[in-house]
Structures are given as structure tokens and as C-alpha cells.
Amino acid sequence: MTTALSKITPTEEFPDAAAETIAEVRRREIGRVTKAEWYERFAYLQTDDAYFDLQERREISRSTFNALFRHVPCKSVRTNRIVEASVCYDENRQEKGAHSLIGVTYAAGEDILVSRAGDVYGNRWRNARPQGREGDVSRWLEHAERMIPDDRERAHVLAVMAHKVQHPNRKINHAVLHAGKPGSGKDTLWAPFLWAVGGPMNVNISVVRNEELNSQWGYALESEVMVINELRQAEAKDRRALENQLKPVIAAPPELLPVNRKGLHPYDALNRIFVLAFSNERAAISLPSDDRRWFVTWSEADRLPEEKAQELWHWYKSGGFEQIACWLSSYDVSAFNPGASPMMTEAKAIMIDAGMSTAESYLVEMLRGRVGEFSRGVIGSPFHVVLDRVSGSMPPGVKAPQSALFHALREAGWIDKGRVASGDYPSKKHLFCAPDMDSRSKSELRRLVEVQPPASLSVVK
């Protein structure tokens, strides 16, 4: 049968590119798969009573399978009556050697079939890395130096990019936050890396906004790279909640991430996702001083001149993307440890300090300076009483909740001694002490807590 699509040739009304697109659509049209090819092309999915396309790596419902192959005559091998295509497939799949899968997963870097705990799953991930070619990438490296002048920080960023391009099956156990002035060229620096992973269509790349991170759906987890644009929260408590929310995505364990989808059976994806965030804010997120999940770099560069940006992007689109992809695929990452904690940077130290609320900042200064209530080097519960005594030292209008005190204790390095009792004081109290007091006996610390503290003193900034 001749169709409208089959009549289209490059010499008629459609240009070459359009004809090539039509040819690709026709090649990938599932309904053209012959009956004899079904058993090699499709696998049965037990969790959804559906089918998995082993070429396109996507699920096909039973009703869709029937609709796609309604033009194919099918008879039951048992009754010789006309049956739907799916029934015909089911009756013959054992004899024809077709696969029966438990369900699906998303496992970057793995083959089309993935075994886990003895069960076999269909892998929705498909490598989309385009072919690169050798060339001069000095223009991109110059832009990288402009955006990240520090040699160690820039080397780390390049290693992260190259490692992800070369090893999709390995988890980089920290996120990268690239912050800086608006329009300075952050996106322009990272665009070739994203192209090297996902090609021109950004396959396996998810782009999310802050508010979408709270979504019940897990589509953003079906990716190798999750890009968070304009990472920011106005309040310290919200920034800390955001940091906690991202923890299981940034680092493994957990080894599996649940992916919820509308109208489809949820599944577990292997946690190999890499989180890349951008921001124009110094305090985009609140991080503790002992954080092991974020590498932060700040670009002081001014806005990238329009003509320079156009020149760089023109080179990207005329072959630069392919050349940078080739460079990243061959960059030496043998010394890069994807599981190690990222280095502390000046930008991260500033973000840690700036990310604290006003109350937390004052409490940290008082704890470090051993001022007033904290002069003994030990405090004990009830902590609301401690905060009542400290309130006179706080700025007007600033109130410190217990959560702020606990965060400040952690940032100041004070040590949690647990609930402590002694011969003189049999009732237990939860104690924290300064690092230099850790060698003191619990009895002594418990006794010090009962000593009336000196009058509160104000923190001098």
C-alpha cells in the first residue's frame, strides 16, 4: 500500500532535512514491525501487563499494542479463531523465545536488560551521546578560565564533566553548584557538557525549577543529569529543607530512587544521577560546615558581552559541540574519585556563613566566643530556658527557636554528650559541651550545668 509518507522524496516540496526526518519517523514506526519480528522486538512486562519495546526502550500498553497491529491477521494457536495481536503474542512468546520481564528500571550505563536480585528488568535508559570529533577547544577552555579562574576549582569541574561523559554507570557522589552574576556565562560554560551527554535533544537531561522538586512525580529522576536552574530560597529554614530534600538524589546510598508516573506502575531507578545547579545568589542553599555533598564555585566575571556570546555559540553549533565532546571523552580522569567529598572552596565557606539565619549567626558567634550563657563551655536541657537567657543578647525582634540553637551548636563544633546524670544530680539532662571540654568527666559537666551562668553579654560584631 502506498501512503502519503512513502511518496515524499528529497526532490519534491520537502527539503533534504525534512525528508530525512520523515524517513526516520517511518523507520521507527512500530506498526511496521512484522509479526515475525515481534518476539525479538518486544518483551512482556509482568508488573503492568504490558510490553517493552527493546529497541525504543519504552512501555506499550496492551490496548496500544492491539491498536498498532490491528492490521496484522492473528489466529489463536489453540482455537484457530481470530484474536487480538497481544493474545497472539502471549500465546507464542514462550515458543519464540521472547523475554518476560518483572518490570522496568532506569540504569544509566547498563545494557537493555538489567538483572537485580535475580529478577530481570527492561532498561529505559538509552545512550544518547553523540559522535565527537577532534578539534581545537581552546575557546571553550578560555571561557572556563574566565568563569573559574582558580586552577584547582576549574580542574575539578572539568574532571566532573569528563567523568560523567565517560562513565554513565558511575555515581558522582556530590552535586555542583555554579553561582555568579547574572548573564556572566555559566550556562554557556556547561552547555557543551550537557550536549556531550544528551545530544541536541538533551536526552537523559532533566531541567527542573525549585518548586518542581516537591512534585510527587519522579520524571526528573529518569536522567543522567538533573539541572536545577535558579536555585534559591528566601528563608534559611526553606534553604535547609531544600538541602535535606536533595540529599538522597545527590549521593548514594540510597542505591535506588522511586520513580512515580501518572497512570503507570512506579519503578526504582539506579541512583546514578548527577545534580548540577545554577544560581545568582551567594546564599542559594543552607549548608552545614561539615557538608560532603556540594561543590560550590562562584564566578566574579561580569556579564558576557553579547558579541562574545554570539561568537562562542556560533562556534558551538558549527562543530564546537562535537570537538568539546571528543575532548571530554578523552580527558584523563584516572585520578578523579567520584565517591570522595568535594574540596572546600571560598564560595562554599561564604555560602555556609551566609546561609545561616540571623539567630543562628548570633548563636554561633556566642558559642565560639564562649559569651554569657555559653561561657562555662557546657549547656544542658531544657533548652528553651537556655534560649530565654540568651534572648537579651539577640538583636531586637530576632527570636531563636530550638532548631536554630541545635544548628548553631553543630556549626560551632560543640559536642553532644547525650543525657547525663551524676551522684549529686540523679535527674538526667541533655548536655552539649565545647570541644575543649570534651575530656572532662560527665559528672563535672553535669555539675557545671547547675552553676548559675553569668549575666548575658552582647556579641560585638
C-alpha positions in Angstrom: 0.0 0.0 0.0 1.3 3.4 -0.9 1.0 6.1 1.7 1.4 9.9 1.6 4.6 9.5 3.6 6.1 7.0 1.2 5.7 9.4 -1.7 7.9 12.1 -0.1 11.3 12.4 -1.6 14.1 15.0 -1.1 13.5 16.3 -4.6 9.8 17.3 -4.0 8.3 20.0 -1.9 10.2 18.9 1.3 13.8 19.9 1.7 16.5 17.3 2.4 16.4 17.7 6.1 12.6 17.3 6.2 12.7 14.2 4.0 15.4 12.7 6.3 13.1 13.4 9.3 10.2 11.7 7.6 12.4 8.7 6.7 13.5 8.4 10.3 9.8 8.6 11.5 8.9 5.8 9.1 11.8 3.7 10.1 10.9 3.9 13.8 7.1 3.5 13.3 6.3 0.5 15.4 3.3 -0.5 13.4 5.6 -1.5 10.6 7.2 -4.3 12.6 6.3 -7.6 11.1 4.6 -10.4 13.1 7.8 -12.5 12.9 9.8 -9.6 14.4 7.5 -9.2 17.5 9.3 -11.7 19.6 12.7 -10.2 19.2 11.5 -6.6 19.4 9.1 -6.8 22.4 9.2 -8.2 25.9 6.3 -8.9 28.2 6.1 -6.7 31.3 4.6 -8.5 34.3 4.1 -5.5 36.6 1.9 -3.6 34.1 0.6 -6.5 31.9 2.1 -4.5 29.1 5.0 -4.8 26.6 8.5 -3.3 26.5 10.0 -2.1 23.2 13.5 -3.4 23.3 14.6 -1.0 20.6 13.0 2.2 21.7 13.1 1.3 25.4 9.6 2.3 26.3 6.5 0.6 27.5 3.5 -0.1 25.3 0.1 -0.9 26.9 -1.8 -3.9 25.8 -4.5 -1.8 24.2 -1.9 0.2 22.3 -0.2 -3.0 21.1 -3.5 -4.2 19.8 -4.2 -0.9 18.0 -0.7 -0.8 16.4 -1.0 -4.3 15.0 -4.8 -4.4 14.2 -3.9 -4.7 10.6 -2.0 -7.9 11.2 -4.2 -11.1 10.9 -3.9 -13.2 14.1 -5.4 -16.5 15.0 -5.2 -18.4 18.2 -2.9 -21.4 18.2 -5.5 -23.2 20.4 -8.9 -22.4 18.9 -7.9 -21.1 15.4 -10.2 -18.2 16.0 -9.3 -14.6 15.2 -7.7 -12.9 18.3 -6.1 -9.6 19.2 -2.4 -9.1 18.4 -1.5 -9.1 22.1 -3.2 -12.5 22.6 -1.3 -13.9 19.6 2.0 -12.6 21.1 1.2 -14.1 24.5 0.4 -17.5 23.1 3.6 -17.7 21.1 6.2 -15.8 23.2 7.4 -18.9 25.0 8.0 -20.9 21.8 9.5 -17.9 20.0 12.0 -17.2 22.9 10.6 -13.8 23.8 11.6 -12.2 27.1 9.3 -11.9 30.1 10.4 -9.1 32.4 9.5 -8.2 36.0 9.2 -4.5 35.2 11.3 -1.6 34.1 14.1 0.4 35.6 16.4 3.3 34.6 20.0 2.3 34.9 22.5 4.6 33.2 25.4 2.9 31.5 23.8 -0.6 31.6 22.6 -2.8 28.8 19.0 -3.1 27.7 18.3 -5.9 30.2 19.2 -5.3 33.8 19.4 -8.1 36.5 18.7 -7.2 40.1 18.3 -9.7 42.9 17.7 -12.4 40.4 14.9 -10.6 38.5 15.3 -9.1 35.0 14.1 -5.6 34.1 13.9 -3.6 30.9 16.2 -0.6 31.0 14.6 2.7 29.9 18.0 4.4 29.7 19.4 4.7 26.2 22.8 6.1 25.5 22.3 9.4 23.6 26.0 10.5 23.5 26.6 12.0 20.0 29.7 11.3 18.0 32.5 13.8 18.7 35.4 14.8 16.5 38.9 16.1 17.3 39.5 19.8 17.1 40.8 22.9 18.9 38.7 23.6 22.1 40.9 26.5 23.3 38.0 29.0 23.0 35.9 26.9 25.4 38.8 26.4 27.8 39.4 30.2 27.8 35.8 30.8 28.7 36.2 28.2 31.5 39.2 30.1 32.9 37.2 33.3 32.7 34.4 31.8 34.7 36.5 29.7 37.1 39.9 31.4 37.5 41.0 29.1 40.3 43.1 26.3 38.8 42.1 23.7 41.3 38.4 24.5 41.1 38.4 24.6 37.3 40.3 21.2 37.2 37.7 19.7 39.4 34.8 21.0 37.2 36.4 19.7 34.1 37.1 16.3 35.7 33.4 16.1 36.8 32.3 16.8 33.3 34.6 14.3 31.7 33.9 11.6 34.2 30.2 11.8 33.6 30.7 11.7 29.9 33.0 8.7 30.0 31.3 6.7 32.8 27.5 7.0 32.8 27.3 3.9 35.1 29.3 5.5 37.9 27.7 7.8 40.5 29.4 11.2 41.2 28.6 11.4 44.9 28.3 15.2 45.1 26.5 18.0 43.3 28.0 21.0 41.7 26.6 24.5 42.3 27.8 27.1 40.0 26.8 30.6 41.2 27.7 34.0 40.0 26.5 37.2 38.4 23.5 37.0 36.1 24.5 36.7 32.4 28.1 36.0 33.1 28.2 32.9 31.0 27.5 30.0 33.4 25.1 28.2 31.0 27.5 28.8 28.2 30.2 27.0 30.0 28.2 24.0 30.8 26.2 23.7 27.6 28.8 21.6 25.7 28.9 19.1 28.6 25.2 18.7 28.5 25.4 18.2 24.7 28.1 15.6 25.2 25.8 13.6 27.4 22.4 14.1 25.8 23.0 15.4 22.3 21.0 18.2 20.7 17.7 17.0 22.1 19.0 16.9 25.7 18.1 13.2 26.1 18.8 11.9 29.6 18.9 15.5 30.9 16.1 16.8 33.2 15.7 20.5 33.9 13.7 21.5 37.0 12.8 24.5 39.0 12.8 24.8 42.8 9.1 24.4 43.1 9.1 21.2 40.9 11.5 19.5 43.4 8.4 18.9 45.6 6.5 17.1 42.9 5.1 13.7 43.7 6.1 12.6 40.3 9.6 11.3 39.6 10.1 12.1 35.9 13.1 14.2 36.7 14.9 11.2 38.2 14.8 9.5 34.8 18.0 11.2 33.8 21.8 11.2 34.0 22.0 14.9 34.8 19.5 16.9 36.8 19.8 20.6 36.1 18.3 22.9 38.7 18.0 26.5 37.4 18.0 29.5 39.7 18.4 27.5 42.9 17.4 29.8 45.7 15.1 30.1 48.8 14.4 33.3 50.7 14.4 31.9 54.2 17.2 29.9 55.9 14.7 27.2 57.1 13.5 26.8 53.5 17.1 26.6 52.2 17.8 23.9 54.8 14.7 22.0 53.9 15.7 22.1 50.2 19.2 20.8 51.1 17.7 17.9 53.0 15.3 17.1 50.2 18.1 16.9 47.7 20.4 14.6 49.8 19.1 11.3 48.6 19.3 12.4 45.0 22.8 13.8 45.2 24.5 10.9 47.0 24.2 7.2 47.2 23.1 5.4 49.3 20.2 5.2 48.7 21.1 3.0 45.7 17.6 3.2 44.3 15.3 6.1 43.7 11.5 5.6 43.4 10.0 6.9 40.1 6.3 7.6 40.3 4.5 8.1 37.0 0.9 9.1 36.2 -1.2 6.0 35.2 1.8 3.7 35.2 3.3 1.3 37.8 6.1 3.0 39.8 9.6 1.6 39.5 13.1 2.0 41.0 15.8 3.8 39.1 19.5 3.2 39.9 20.9 6.2 41.7 23.5 7.4 39.2 22.1 10.9 38.6 24.4 13.9 38.8 22.9 17.2 40.1 24.1 20.4 38.5 22.6 23.6 40.0 22.9 27.3 38.9 22.2 30.4 41.0 22.8 34.1 41.1 22.7 34.1 44.9 25.5 33.9 47.4 23.2 32.0 49.8 21.3 29.9 47.4 21.1 27.0 49.8 22.0 26.5 53.5 24.8 24.1 54.0 26.4 22.8 57.3 30.1 23.3 57.7 30.7 19.5 57.5 28.8 19.1 54.3 30.1 16.4 52.0 27.6 16.7 49.1 28.2 20.0 47.4 31.0 21.5 45.4 30.4 25.3 45.2 32.1 27.7 42.8 31.4 31.4 42.3 32.0 33.4 39.2 33.0 37.0 39.7 33.0 37.6 35.9 30.8 40.4 34.6 28.1 39.9 32.1 29.4 38.1 29.0 29.5 40.6 26.1 26.8 39.9 23.5 29.2 39.7 20.6 31.4 37.3 22.5 28.5 35.1 23.4 27.2 35.0 19.9 30.7 34.1 18.6 31.0 31.3 21.1 27.6 29.9 20.4 28.1 30.1 16.6 31.3 28.0 17.0 29.5 25.6 19.3 26.8 25.0 16.6 29.2 24.8 13.7 31.3 22.0 15.2 32.4 23.2 18.6 30.0 20.9 20.5 31.4 17.8 18.7 35.0 18.9 19.4 34.4 19.5 23.1 32.5 16.2 23.4 35.6 14.5 21.9 37.9 16.4 24.3 35.8 15.4 27.3 35.6 11.7 26.2 39.4 11.5 26.2 40.3 13.8 29.2 42.3 11.9 31.8 40.1 11.2 34.8 42.1 8.4 36.3 42.9 10.5 39.4 39.3 11.6 39.9 37.5 9.8 42.7 33.7 10.2 42.1 32.9 8.9 45.6 35.1 11.4 47.5 33.9 14.5 49.3 34.5 17.7 47.2 37.0 20.2 48.2 36.1 23.2 50.4 36.1 26.4 48.3 35.9 30.0 49.3 32.5 30.2 47.7 31.3 27.3 49.8 32.7 28.8 53.0 30.8 32.1 52.2 27.6 30.2 51.5 27.8 28.3 54.7 28.1 31.5 56.7 25.6 33.5 54.6 23.1 30.6 54.7 22.5 30.9 58.4 19.6 32.8 59.8 20.2 35.9 61.9 19.5 33.9 65.0 21.8 31.1 64.0 24.6 33.5 63.1 24.5 35.3 66.5 24.3 32.0 68.4 27.3 30.6 66.5 29.3 33.8 67.4 28.3 33.5 71.1 29.2 29.8 71.2 32.6 30.3 69.6 33.4 33.3 71.8 32.0 31.5 74.9 29.9 34.5 75.8 27.3 34.8 78.5 25.2 31.6 78.8 28.0 29.7 76.9 30.9 30.9 79.0 31.2 27.7 81.0 31.6 25.6 77.9 28.6 23.4 78.6 24.8 23.8 78.4 22.0 21.5 79.4 18.3 21.0 78.8 15.7 22.3 79.0 17.0 24.3 76.0 14.1 26.7 75.9 15.4 28.0 79.3 18.8 28.5 77.7 17.2 30.5 74.9 15.2 32.6 77.3 18.5 33.6 79.0 20.2 34.3 75.6 17.3 36.3 74.3 18.6 39.6 75.8 21.8 39.3 73.7 19.9 38.9 70.4 19.2 41.8 68.1 15.8 43.5 68.5 13.0 41.5 67.0 15.1 38.3 66.5 13.9 35.1 68.2 15.8 31.9 68.2 13.9 28.6 68.1 15.5 25.5 69.4 16.3 24.3 65.9 18.5 27.4 65.5 20.3 26.6 68.7 21.0 23.0 67.6 22.2 24.1 64.2 24.5 26.7 65.9 25.9 24.1 68.3 26.8 21.9 65.3 28.4 24.8 63.4 30.4 25.9 66.5 31.7 22.3 66.9 30.1 21.7 70.3 29.8 18.0 71.2 26.5 16.2 72.0 27.1 14.3 75.3 23.7 12.8 75.5 21.5 12.6 78.6 23.8 12.8 81.7 23.2 12.2 85.4 25.6 12.1 88.3 25.7 11.2 92.0 24.9 14.7 93.0 22.3 15.2 90.3 20.4 12.0 89.6 18.0 13.5 87.1 19.2 13.3 83.6 19.8 16.3 81.4 20.8 16.5 77.8 24.3 18.2 77.6 26.4 19.8 74.9 30.0 20.9 75.6 32.7 22.9 73.8 35.4 20.9 72.1 38.0 21.7 74.8 35.6 20.4 77.5 35.2 17.0 75.9 37.8 15.4 78.1 36.0 16.5 81.3 34.1 13.8 83.2 30.3 13.7 82.8 29.9 14.3 86.5 31.9 17.5 86.2 30.0 18.6 83.2 26.7 17.8 84.9 27.8 19.9 87.9 28.8 22.9 85.7 25.4 22.9 84.1 23.8 23.6 87.6 26.1 26.6 88.2 24.2 29.8 87.7 25.6 31.4 84.5 27.0 34.9 84.4 25.0 37.8 83.2 24.3 37.7 79.4 26.7 39.7 77.3 26.1 41.1 73.9 28.0 39.9 70.9 30.2 42.6 69.5 30.4 42.5 65.7 
